[in-house]
Amino acid sequence: MPLALLALAIGAFGIGTTEFVIMGLLPEVAGDFGVSIPTAGFLVTGYALGVVFGAPLMTVLGTKIPRKRMLMLLMGLFIVGNLLSAVAPAFAVLLIGRVVASLAHGAFFGIGSVVAADLVAADKKAGAIAMMFTGLTVANVVGVPLGTLVGQNIGWRVTFAVVAALGVVGLVGIAKLVPEMPRAEGVRLRHELAAFKNAQVLLAMAMTVLGFGGVFAAITYIAPMMTHVAGFADGSVTWLLVLFGLGMVGGNLVGGKYADRALMPMLYISLGALAVVLALFTLTAHNKALAAVTITLIGALGFAAVPPLQKRVLDQAHGAPTLASAVNIGAFNLGNALSAWLGGVVIAAGLGYTAPNWVGAALAAGALILAFVSAALERRDSAPRSPGHIVAGSTATERQETGAHRDGRLIGAIGVGGGAPEQDHGFAATAVEALA
């Protein structure tokens, strides 16, 4: 694997750390600023919403900037946001710092996925994406526990200062190791937006929302579930989250490896198994050992789906994948927000702390159904048809219009009449589609 992937992984490590570390520091932050824990929780919500809206916004703003330079600018924004958080004199300023840092999140992973895929051969693209996302998963094993430890014993401001320093390392790594990758000629914003007309792109994003939402329906409420149901001590929750992080690392690497060989089967297996494990968690949550194993499996199966889902979006948005890739990162956070809300609804309804597991199982099962629908539509669209096939009973005028429509599509694909030509395999795919 190219060393440039290491630089991307370091950036991902810093972003993953700043996203999740705040969850363990809410009491300290709330105490310093004299606000309630629920109010401090806006630091989590604000970050998530910043990712959802920042992903398309920053990607659109960067459409005229070469990808390497855009990645460097995003890391600069991430550093500024964390430095602002570290020196925040008031809670509102800290919230602004969190939102500023979050604006870099979606676009970094979205553009980084495209860059990582372009650095390697076609049969290694999912593995390269997984390598970059390894930084995010390792952050949950190393960065978040260490950041929480530092924040609780030295001060939460020190944690954000250290994360900003990680951003500097990532920025230097990108500057030194990532090759210059100029913006693809002929690919404009309208081409990026056109990807959202593709039903397969939208289905892949819906799978992301539901599949990853299934994971966080359970994990969001892991602390009360493990302390009140399984009987763990409060201090044990950190180590249970480490197990979850270890599962994420392993699942991410396995998903990247096998997605390059059989992408859709990898999605079937990971999403189907995730639905089953989440349903079983309602039972295993009552036993400490089984609960620990189940948490690890949830992390593994949830992140085994990440590389194939991200590659699925890149494949389907061929020719102009940057915006779609970034929006799909926002879809992960949208799934987090949706599942956390639904989990809270069932708990508030008096169904118990294990009820979110059923919510997660249902969401993962929904993602699996969408995967089968996506594959069925793809088989239908790729089924060979006779070049001279005309619907029986059509008039001569209709046949002529059909031919003209087909030719017009091909002309549009080639770029005649002022349209920009599709690039690389994007042109080939469009031309084949036009002739179908």
KEPA-969526 format. One line per field, with one value per residue (C-alpha): residue number from 1; x, y, z negated. Coordinates in Angstrom, 3 decimals. Example, Ala and Ser with C-alpha at 12.3 -4.5 7.8 and 13.67 -1.06 7.14 Angstrom:
2
k: 1,2;
px: 12.300,13.670;
py: -4.500,-1.060;
pz: -7.800,-7.140;
# end
This chain:
436
k: 1,2,3,4,5,6,7,8,9,10,11,12,13,14,15,16,17,18,19,20,21,22,23,24,25,26,27,28,29,30,31,32,33,34,35,36,37,38,39,40,41,42,43,44,45,46,47,48,49,50,51,52,53,54,55,56,57,58,59,60,61,62,63,64,65,66,67,68,69,70,71,72,73,74,75,76,77,78,79,80,81,82,83,84,85,86,87,88,89,90,91,92,93,94,95,96,97,98,99,100,101,102,103,104,105,106,107,108,109,110,111,112,113,114,115,116,117,118,119,120,121,122,123,124,125,126,127,128,129,130,131,132,133,134,135,136,137,138,139,140,141,142,143,144,145,146,147,148,149,150,151,152,153,154,155,156,157,158,159,160,161,162,163,164,165,166,167,168,169,170,171,172,173,174,175,176,177,178,179,180,181,182,183,184,185,186,187,188,189,190,191,192,193,194,195,196,197,198,199,200,201,202,203,204,205,206,207,208,209,210,211,212,213,214,215,216,217,218,219,220,221,222,223,224,225,226,227,228,229,230,231,232,233,234,235,236,237,238,239,240,241,242,243,244,245,246,247,248,249,250,251,252,253,254,255,256,257,258,259,260,261,262,263,264,265,266,267,268,269,270,271,272,273,274,275,276,277,278,279,280,281,282,283,284,285,286,287,288,289,290,291,292,293,294,295,296,297,298,299,300,301,302,303,304,305,306,307,308,309,310,311,312,313,314,315,316,317,318,319,320,321,322,323,324,325,326,327,328,329,330,331,332,333,334,335,336,337,338,339,340,341,342,343,344,345,346,347,348,349,350,351,352,353,354,355,356,357,358,359,360,361,362,363,364,365,366,367,368,369,370,371,372,373,374,375,376,377,378,379,380,381,382,383,384,385,386,387,388,389,390,391,392,393,394,395,396,397,398,399,400,401,402,403,404,405,406,407,408,409,410,411,412,413,414,415,416,417,418,419,420,421,422,423,424,425,426,427,428,429,430,431,432,433,434,435,436;
px: 0.000,1.262,2.617,0.070,-2.586,-0.726,-1.078,-4.802,-5.119,-3.386,-5.858,-8.707,-7.309,-7.409,-10.931,-12.191,-10.670,-12.215,-15.628,-15.981,-13.744,-16.218,-18.671,-16.362,-15.629,-19.153,-19.154,-15.851,-16.976,-20.372,-18.713,-16.254,-18.923,-21.710,-24.139,-26.174,-25.127,-27.990,-26.820,-23.247,-24.672,-25.191,-21.447,-22.177,-25.314,-23.708,-20.768,-23.016,-25.138,-21.985,-20.860,-24.231,-24.399,-20.677,-19.961,-21.799,-21.062,-17.292,-17.174,-19.090,-16.779,-13.810,-14.946,-12.507,-9.583,-7.186,-7.955,-4.609,-4.887,-8.488,-7.460,-4.813,-7.335,-9.742,-7.051,-6.284,-9.963,-9.897,-6.845,-8.473,-11.658,-9.835,-7.578,-10.671,-12.190,-9.034,-9.003,-12.780,-13.627,-17.349,-19.541,-20.876,-17.323,-16.579,-19.709,-18.575,-15.158,-16.811,-18.913,-15.889,-13.946,-16.933,-17.154,-13.932,-15.109,-17.416,-15.503,-12.181,-13.445,-15.375,-12.492,-10.011,-11.934,-11.658,-7.944,-7.256,-9.056,-7.112,-3.779,-4.118,-5.125,-8.793,-8.839,-7.455,-9.673,-11.892,-8.785,-7.268,-10.469,-10.438,-6.821,-7.783,-10.784,-8.451,-7.398,-10.992,-11.395,-8.038,-9.086,-11.825,-9.317,-6.434,-7.282,-10.621,-9.579,-6.292,-8.014,-10.600,-7.868,-5.942,-9.079,-10.223,-6.808,-5.108,-7.933,-10.237,-8.548,-5.300,-7.169,-8.305,-4.812,-3.337,-5.956,-5.027,-1.390,-2.496,-4.107,-0.782,0.906,-1.801,-1.479,2.289,1.856,-0.620,1.647,4.681,3.213,0.033,0.858,-0.551,-3.954,-5.432,-9.160,-10.618,-11.067,-14.631,-16.179,-18.179,-20.683,-23.562,-21.797,-21.366,-25.041,-26.087,-24.868,-27.883,-30.197,-28.789,-31.102,-28.161,-26.321,-29.399,-29.940,-26.319,-26.735,-29.977,-28.140,-25.514,-28.114,-29.938,-26.953,-24.749,-27.795,-28.346,-24.935,-25.431,-28.966,-27.322,-23.969,-25.438,-27.099,-24.348,-23.530,-26.964,-27.527,-24.308,-24.526,-28.234,-28.825,-25.485,-24.278,-20.951,-19.379,-19.331,-15.568,-15.931,-17.812,-14.577,-13.066,-16.247,-15.941,-12.335,-13.664,-16.136,-13.242,-11.168,-14.117,-14.338,-10.668,-10.945,-14.261,-13.034,-9.966,-11.918,-14.642,-12.053,-10.314,-13.385,-15.291,-12.671,-13.493,-17.258,-18.783,-22.483,-22.021,-19.903,-22.816,-25.312,-23.206,-22.264,-25.725,-27.553,-25.253,-25.458,-29.263,-29.101,-26.443,-28.322,-31.496,-29.568,-28.089,-31.429,-30.661,-26.869,-27.000,-27.998,-24.686,-21.349,-19.221,-21.769,-22.398,-18.688,-18.489,-21.626,-20.333,-17.153,-19.197,-21.394,-18.285,-16.833,-19.979,-20.955,-17.596,-17.249,-19.991,-18.255,-15.672,-18.154,-20.791,-18.321,-16.947,-20.488,-21.144,-17.858,-18.619,-22.161,-21.213,-18.458,-16.926,-17.938,-17.826,-16.487,-19.735,-21.579,-18.720,-18.773,-22.561,-22.356,-20.107,-22.855,-25.255,-23.285,-23.860,-27.494,-27.874,-26.256,-28.675,-31.749,-30.935,-30.057,-33.417,-35.343,-33.461,-34.407,-38.055,-38.341,-36.564,-38.836,-41.812,-40.828,-39.585,-36.276,-32.619,-32.299,-35.110,-32.730,-31.215,-34.494,-34.471,-30.934,-31.865,-34.805,-32.630,-29.927,-32.581,-33.924,-30.442,-30.168,-33.484,-32.249,-29.061,-31.145,-33.307,-30.182,-28.720,-32.010,-32.255,-28.649,-29.273,-32.363,-30.561,-27.575,-29.674,-28.759,-31.361,-31.518,-30.201,-33.266,-35.710,-38.838,-41.958,-44.605,-47.312,-45.193,-45.748,-43.133,-43.012,-42.422,-39.646,-38.031,-38.304,-36.794,-33.803,-33.405,-33.591,-30.932,-28.656,-29.178,-28.104,-24.954,-24.175,-24.655,-22.347,-19.615,-19.955,-21.110,-22.925,-20.972,-21.387,-18.256,-17.046,-17.212,-13.819,-12.142,-14.451,-17.279,-17.478,-17.395,-20.147,-22.302,-21.829,-22.732,-25.776,-26.808,-26.675,-28.723;
py: 0.000,3.541,5.626,8.291,6.047,6.367,10.152,9.808,7.318,9.745,12.452,9.989,9.060,12.671,13.211,9.994,10.961,14.425,13.083,10.476,11.686,14.375,11.677,10.753,14.369,15.804,15.893,17.811,20.288,20.758,21.390,23.961,26.014,25.492,23.878,20.696,17.380,17.544,21.019,19.765,17.036,19.687,19.356,15.866,16.858,19.975,17.980,15.379,18.024,19.812,16.615,16.096,19.628,20.270,17.234,18.500,22.165,21.783,19.380,21.797,24.642,22.433,21.336,23.763,22.864,19.919,17.114,17.158,20.885,20.467,17.753,20.082,22.906,20.571,19.490,23.180,23.774,20.766,22.186,25.610,24.071,22.025,24.922,27.077,24.342,24.116,27.842,28.448,31.035,30.188,27.194,28.879,29.309,25.637,24.677,26.855,25.177,21.754,22.761,24.250,21.004,18.946,20.803,19.072,15.579,14.500,16.153,14.727,11.154,11.676,13.184,10.941,7.868,9.005,9.756,6.435,4.513,6.372,5.484,1.741,-0.761,-1.421,-4.713,-3.052,0.032,-1.176,-2.255,1.208,2.848,0.469,1.397,5.061,4.217,2.186,5.524,6.131,2.667,2.751,6.100,4.275,1.777,4.132,7.787,7.991,6.098,8.034,11.327,10.608,9.679,12.873,14.988,13.546,13.771,16.800,18.728,18.491,21.505,19.517,16.757,19.160,20.667,17.187,16.437,19.685,18.529,15.259,17.380,19.110,15.717,14.664,17.930,17.538,13.890,14.805,17.604,15.287,11.902,12.398,12.997,15.928,14.941,17.706,18.138,15.956,18.041,18.382,17.327,20.235,20.646,19.652,16.348,15.771,16.542,14.283,11.284,11.704,10.893,7.361,5.156,2.910,5.815,6.692,3.038,2.752,5.871,4.535,1.310,3.426,5.263,2.086,-0.250,2.048,3.334,-0.231,-0.194,3.060,2.284,-0.143,1.543,4.970,3.448,0.987,2.619,2.303,-1.063,-2.553,-1.033,-1.574,-4.817,-6.671,-5.454,-3.936,-1.207,2.302,2.115,-0.998,0.812,2.331,-1.127,-2.402,0.443,-0.610,-4.067,-2.364,-0.441,-3.594,-5.154,-2.079,-2.378,-6.058,-5.700,-2.725,-4.606,-7.771,-5.766,-3.952,-7.176,-9.091,-6.151,-6.061,-9.690,-9.861,-6.545,-7.406,-10.803,-8.993,-6.618,-9.489,-11.299,-8.291,-6.689,-9.983,-11.098,-7.634,-7.837,-11.251,-10.232,-7.058,-9.069,-11.558,-8.672,-8.309,-11.701,-11.625,-8.201,-10.018,-11.891,-10.074,-12.423,-12.805,-9.062,-8.348,-10.778,-9.341,-5.770,-6.836,-8.543,-5.470,-3.362,-5.928,-6.519,-2.850,-1.732,-4.721,-2.981,0.419,-0.181,-1.970,0.733,3.521,1.710,1.010,4.759,5.429,2.731,3.912,7.613,6.901,9.886,12.375,10.565,13.228,14.838,11.509,10.045,12.974,12.914,9.206,10.092,12.452,9.514,7.626,10.491,10.812,7.131,7.817,10.651,8.734,5.574,7.475,9.234,6.010,4.261,7.057,6.800,3.095,3.583,6.509,4.308,2.019,-0.882,-1.130,-0.440,-3.407,-2.163,-0.141,-3.460,-4.373,-0.981,-1.658,-5.133,-3.701,-0.972,-3.470,-5.785,-2.833,-2.181,-5.857,-5.654,-2.569,-4.453,-7.205,-4.607,-2.837,-6.071,-7.029,-3.666,-3.951,-7.398,-6.109,-3.095,-5.156,-7.909,-8.166,-6.840,-7.187,-4.028,-4.070,-4.694,-2.539,-2.926,-4.788,-2.563,0.594,2.935,3.967,7.400,5.834,3.651,6.694,8.657,5.753,5.682,9.443,9.341,6.643,8.524,11.706,9.939,8.699,12.144,13.628,11.005,11.806,15.523,16.812,20.142,21.759,19.004,17.901,14.374,11.784,10.731,7.299,4.388,6.899,7.559,3.870,3.062,5.929,4.937,1.305,2.447,4.694,1.846,-0.472;
pz: 0.000,0.783,-2.097,-1.168,-2.739,-6.060,-5.912,-5.236,-8.103,-10.512,-9.556,-10.027,-13.456,-14.588,-13.246,-14.838,-18.179,-18.306,-17.240,-19.995,-22.854,-23.906,-25.036,-27.910,-28.837,-29.090,-32.939,-33.017,-30.351,-32.006,-35.365,-33.991,-32.237,-34.776,-32.334,-32.615,-31.058,-28.515,-27.509,-27.190,-24.967,-22.287,-21.678,-20.313,-18.407,-16.982,-15.676,-14.036,-12.318,-11.213,-9.480,-7.782,-6.366,-6.085,-3.895,-0.780,-1.524,-1.763,1.172,3.400,2.358,3.249,6.703,8.358,6.091,6.664,4.228,2.407,1.744,0.604,-1.863,-3.266,-3.627,-5.408,-7.869,-8.462,-9.261,-11.606,-13.438,-13.835,-15.213,-17.827,-18.866,-19.271,-21.446,-23.554,-24.411,-24.461,-27.164,-27.071,-26.237,-23.085,-21.778,-22.474,-20.533,-17.624,-17.730,-17.571,-14.581,-12.773,-13.272,-12.113,-8.802,-7.743,-8.716,-5.893,-3.068,-4.341,-4.339,-1.114,0.857,-0.962,0.206,3.816,3.427,1.673,4.418,7.123,5.505,6.130,8.793,9.500,7.567,4.415,4.155,1.281,-0.615,-0.182,-1.450,-4.418,-5.153,-5.429,-7.645,-9.872,-11.334,-12.398,-13.925,-15.740,-17.194,-19.089,-20.489,-21.324,-20.753,-22.557,-25.745,-25.984,-25.224,-27.910,-30.381,-29.669,-29.836,-33.156,-34.838,-33.258,-31.651,-28.657,-27.057,-26.867,-25.021,-22.309,-22.067,-21.528,-18.875,-17.116,-17.155,-15.537,-12.848,-12.219,-11.785,-9.362,-7.424,-7.057,-6.047,-3.317,-2.068,-1.887,-0.914,1.110,4.788,6.712,8.057,10.215,10.440,13.180,16.321,17.549,14.230,12.884,10.092,12.366,13.056,9.322,8.705,11.576,9.564,7.285,10.186,10.059,8.002,7.086,5.451,3.386,2.436,1.273,-0.885,-2.337,-3.190,-4.951,-7.040,-8.087,-8.423,-10.463,-12.308,-13.485,-15.155,-17.012,-18.121,-20.543,-21.179,-22.021,-25.089,-25.924,-29.286,-30.934,-29.265,-30.622,-34.104,-34.749,-32.813,-32.624,-36.025,-34.980,-37.091,-35.626,-35.072,-32.920,-30.168,-28.829,-28.336,-26.715,-24.225,-23.606,-22.681,-20.363,-18.805,-18.338,-16.552,-14.335,-13.356,-12.463,-10.653,-8.648,-7.401,-6.575,-4.830,-2.727,-1.751,-0.656,0.850,3.613,4.412,3.871,2.827,2.690,0.968,-1.634,-2.245,-2.494,-5.073,-7.201,-7.265,-7.761,-10.569,-12.151,-12.281,-13.949,-16.489,-17.436,-18.018,-20.162,-22.161,-23.931,-25.492,-25.807,-27.496,-30.704,-30.876,-31.274,-29.185,-26.389,-26.374,-25.913,-22.983,-21.407,-21.631,-19.823,-17.103,-16.631,-16.039,-13.635,-11.586,-11.518,-10.145,-7.811,-5.829,-5.691,-2.890,-0.582,-1.140,-0.407,2.652,3.845,3.915,5.736,8.319,8.981,9.106,11.628,13.387,10.669,7.318,4.947,3.780,3.541,1.523,-0.916,-1.268,-2.075,-5.032,-6.157,-5.793,-8.455,-10.888,-9.860,-10.726,-14.105,-14.869,-13.656,-15.595,-18.780,-18.625,-17.971,-20.775,-23.138,-22.063,-22.944,-26.276,-27.132,-26.240,-29.125,-26.995,-28.868,-28.188,-25.811,-23.556,-21.319,-20.230,-18.526,-16.840,-15.622,-14.368,-12.415,-10.861,-9.844,-8.378,-6.396,-5.019,-4.005,-2.138,-0.283,0.657,2.278,4.057,5.326,6.673,8.335,10.086,11.215,12.707,14.491,15.923,17.083,18.698,22.415,24.821,28.577,30.314,32.549,29.731,30.107,28.059,30.017,31.423,31.472,34.392,36.899,35.284,31.843,33.237,34.811,31.564,29.627,31.938,31.755,27.962,27.851,30.205,28.240,25.071,26.762,28.157,24.709,23.237,25.768,25.079,28.472,28.390,25.593,22.984,21.141,21.883,19.131,17.853,17.911,17.062,16.420,20.183,21.011,18.548,19.822,23.456,22.775,20.804,23.674,26.180,23.949;
# end
